[in-house]
């Protein structure tokens, strides 16, 4: 069962890269086309990164990421939908009847 591949959720002007870890969506980075690149929570600028890149050090879960960037509810709602689809993806579940 492989539930740790990178996932991307994209809506117009925004992209979130995340990973499903122990049933939690861990946010790795966000791309916002209208912002400068930085690293929260310190807001350290990332001059060599593509504008709009936000890289998280602690890989917050979806709840914490939503709190850190609350002005982007539309993106977090889209990540939540993709998270549930990934979590409930039956292709990732063990075959029934094995080991029982």
Backbone bond lengths (Angstrom), bond angles and torsions (degrees), N, CA, C in turn:
res aa  C-N    CA-C-N  psi(-1)  N-CA   C-N-CA  omega(-1)  CA-C   N-CA-C  phi
1 X - - - 1.454 - - 1.524 108.17 -
2 X 1.316 117.26 115.99 1.461 122.17 -178.72 1.517 109.38 -109.93
3 X 1.311 116.83 103.26 1.459 120.97 -179.82 1.519 111.76 -114.26
4 X 1.326 119.18 14.34 1.446 120.85 -176.42 1.519 115.48 -112.03
5 X 1.335 119.22 15.93 1.464 116.70 176.70 1.521 110.04 -70.00
6 X 1.316 115.20 161.67 1.462 119.11 176.29 1.521 109.24 -73.69
7 X 1.310 115.17 139.61 1.458 122.62 176.10 1.522 107.49 -116.66
8 X 1.301 116.54 150.34 1.458 121.06 172.21 1.511 108.83 -126.25
9 X 1.307 114.39 140.08 1.457 121.89 174.51 1.514 106.16 -124.34
10 X 1.320 115.74 124.76 1.463 120.33 -177.27 1.520 110.84 -126.40
11 X 1.314 114.35 136.28 1.462 122.58 169.00 1.523 105.06 -132.14
12 X 1.314 118.72 166.49 1.471 119.07 -177.44 1.535 113.17 -52.49
13 X 1.333 116.02 121.21 1.461 122.56 176.96 1.513 115.62 81.33
14 X 1.354 117.94 0.61 1.464 120.57 -175.77 1.524 110.12 -144.62
15 X 1.331 114.94 144.79 1.452 121.12 177.87 1.522 108.19 -144.65
16 X 1.319 117.11 134.42 1.461 122.10 175.27 1.517 108.42 -119.24
17 X 1.338 117.12 133.98 1.456 123.25 174.21 1.521 106.03 -109.46
18 X 1.330 116.13 125.63 1.455 120.22 -174.48 1.516 110.34 -145.36
19 X 1.339 114.20 169.00 1.455 121.58 -177.29 1.516 108.55 -137.36
20 X 1.312 117.05 140.46 1.456 121.99 177.04 1.523 107.78 -87.42
21 X 1.333 116.66 112.46 1.462 122.68 -177.40 1.523 108.65 -128.67
22 X 1.336 116.22 116.76 1.463 121.06 179.61 1.526 112.27 49.37
23 X 1.306 115.93 48.61 1.468 124.52 177.67 1.520 113.98 68.65
24 X 1.317 118.09 12.33 1.469 121.15 177.74 1.522 108.77 -118.41
25 X 1.311 115.79 142.46 1.462 121.10 173.55 1.521 106.78 -84.35
26 X 1.320 117.37 113.22 1.465 122.44 177.96 1.519 108.02 -99.34
27 X 1.318 116.05 120.44 1.456 122.13 -175.80 1.525 108.92 -84.49
28 X 1.338 116.92 121.78 1.453 121.61 -178.83 1.523 111.36 -92.25
29 X 1.335 115.36 -46.76 1.459 118.25 178.50 1.515 109.51 -158.92
30 X 1.324 113.85 161.89 1.458 122.67 -179.97 1.515 107.36 -131.73
31 X 1.301 116.25 144.62 1.463 121.77 175.34 1.530 107.34 -120.29
32 X 1.329 115.81 116.33 1.461 122.66 178.57 1.516 107.37 -119.28
33 X 1.302 117.87 113.17 1.464 120.76 -171.05 1.521 113.73 -63.20
34 X 1.316 118.88 -20.75 1.461 120.39 -174.40 1.528 114.03 -100.39
35 X 1.325 118.88 11.50 1.463 120.45 -176.00 1.532 111.52 -126.20
36 X 1.326 116.01 162.49 1.464 121.84 173.89 1.526 108.67 -77.91
37 X 1.311 117.29 158.87 1.461 121.65 178.88 1.526 109.97 -77.70
38 X 1.344 117.12 135.14 1.459 121.22 178.22 1.515 110.99 -158.14
39 X 1.344 115.40 170.89 1.456 123.40 -179.27 1.534 108.19 -121.89
40 X 1.340 118.51 113.52 1.459 119.91 177.44 1.529 110.78 -82.25
41 X 1.305 121.69 159.85 1.464 124.39 2.42 1.529 113.72 -87.39
42 X 1.342 117.08 -4.99 1.468 119.33 -176.39 1.527 112.95 -72.62
43 X 1.346 117.40 -17.75 1.464 124.02 -176.84 1.523 112.23 64.66
44 X 1.345 115.72 25.23 1.457 121.21 176.37 1.522 109.00 -60.85
45 X 1.330 116.20 127.26 1.457 121.57 179.88 1.520 110.21 -69.68
46 X 1.317 117.04 146.07 1.455 123.76 178.15 1.527 107.93 -118.06
47 X 1.327 117.16 82.84 1.465 120.55 -172.42 1.527 114.38 -63.29
48 X 1.324 118.48 -25.77 1.460 120.88 -178.56 1.526 113.22 -90.24
49 X 1.319 117.04 -5.16 1.463 120.87 -179.02 1.524 110.55 -89.09
50 X 1.305 114.52 156.48 1.458 120.05 176.66 1.528 108.93 -61.42
51 X 1.336 117.84 136.62 1.470 119.98 178.99 1.528 110.87 -52.23
52 X 1.308 114.53 139.05 1.457 120.60 179.45 1.512 114.55 91.11
53 X 1.328 117.88 -2.45 1.457 120.91 -179.94 1.519 110.07 -81.35
54 X 1.314 115.82 130.96 1.463 122.23 175.25 1.520 105.77 -124.30
55 X 1.333 116.37 118.44 1.462 121.73 -178.66 1.524 108.29 -110.26
56 X 1.315 115.84 128.62 1.460 121.44 -178.97 1.521 109.64 -96.37
57 X 1.335 116.92 130.50 1.459 121.40 177.15 1.519 111.55 -73.21
58 X 1.321 116.96 -45.74 1.460 121.41 -171.94 1.526 113.37 -92.97
59 X 1.328 118.72 1.93 1.457 123.25 -178.07 1.531 111.31 48.24
60 X 1.325 115.99 71.29 1.463 119.52 -177.08 1.521 111.47 -64.61
61 X 1.330 114.99 154.73 1.457 117.67 173.51 1.532 107.89 -75.97
62 X 1.299 116.22 178.20 1.456 120.73 -174.86 1.528 112.38 -61.35
63 X 1.312 117.29 -38.61 1.471 121.00 179.49 1.524 110.76 -63.62
64 X 1.324 116.86 -47.57 1.465 120.22 -179.53 1.529 111.73 -67.74
65 X 1.328 117.20 -38.73 1.464 120.27 178.28 1.525 110.52 -63.82
66 X 1.321 115.82 -40.66 1.471 119.95 177.71 1.525 110.48 -61.59
67 X 1.326 116.97 -37.26 1.457 121.07 178.63 1.533 111.14 -69.82
68 X 1.340 116.72 -41.19 1.461 120.63 179.83 1.531 112.57 -65.43
69 X 1.327 116.82 -38.18 1.464 122.02 -178.03 1.527 108.88 -125.20
70 X 1.317 115.68 59.63 1.462 121.27 -173.50 1.527 113.88 -64.99
71 X 1.321 116.86 -19.00 1.464 119.57 -179.74 1.532 112.11 -75.02
72 X 1.331 117.53 -2.57 1.461 121.46 -178.18 1.529 111.07 -115.83
73 X 1.335 115.74 45.97 1.467 121.04 179.96 1.519 112.66 -55.52
74 X 1.328 117.36 -35.74 1.466 119.75 -179.14 1.525 111.33 -60.85
75 X 1.317 117.01 -39.11 1.459 120.49 178.97 1.528 110.51 -69.36
76 X 1.326 116.87 -44.05 1.468 120.05 -178.58 1.520 110.94 -65.79
77 X 1.327 117.47 -34.32 1.464 119.88 175.55 1.525 110.45 -63.43
78 X 1.328 117.16 -40.31 1.463 121.63 178.35 1.531 110.79 -67.28
79 X 1.336 117.46 -40.74 1.470 120.72 177.13 1.522 109.61 -62.75
80 X 1.318 116.92 -41.35 1.469 120.46 179.67 1.531 110.81 -59.78
81 X 1.318 117.19 -42.55 1.471 120.61 177.88 1.527 110.92 -63.00
82 X 1.332 116.80 -45.00 1.466 120.48 179.20 1.527 111.51 -67.39
83 X 1.323 116.37 -34.87 1.462 121.44 177.57 1.526 110.36 -60.38
84 X 1.322 117.00 -49.23 1.465 119.88 -179.11 1.522 111.28 -64.75
85 X 1.310 117.25 -36.97 1.464 120.20 176.88 1.526 110.43 -63.47
86 X 1.340 117.43 -42.09 1.471 121.44 179.29 1.525 110.86 -69.17
87 X 1.316 117.01 -41.41 1.464 121.29 -178.63 1.524 111.24 -64.21
88 X 1.311 115.85 -37.96 1.462 120.30 -176.24 1.524 113.46 -96.78
89 X 1.319 117.59 10.79 1.462 121.50 -179.26 1.512 109.73 -65.37
90 X 1.325 116.51 108.86 1.462 120.07 -176.09 1.518 112.54 -67.31
91 X 1.331 119.21 -18.96 1.456 120.66 177.81 1.522 111.51 -66.14
92 X 1.335 116.94 -22.33 1.460 121.39 179.76 1.525 113.49 -89.50
93 X 1.335 117.53 -5.45 1.446 120.49 -176.60 1.521 110.67 -88.93
94 X 1.347 117.82 152.41 1.462 120.07 177.20 1.522 110.65 -62.15
95 X 1.315 116.84 153.18 1.462 121.16 177.93 1.518 110.32 -66.00
96 X 1.354 117.60 139.81 1.467 119.56 179.32 1.525 111.16 -67.06
97 X 1.311 115.25 147.13 1.443 120.43 175.66 1.526 114.63 87.04
98 X 1.315 118.30 -4.73 1.455 120.42 178.94 1.518 110.31 -89.53
99 X 1.301 116.86 134.70 1.451 121.33 175.43 1.513 113.41 72.44
100 X 1.309 119.03 13.71 1.446 120.17 -174.74 1.433 110.94 -111.15
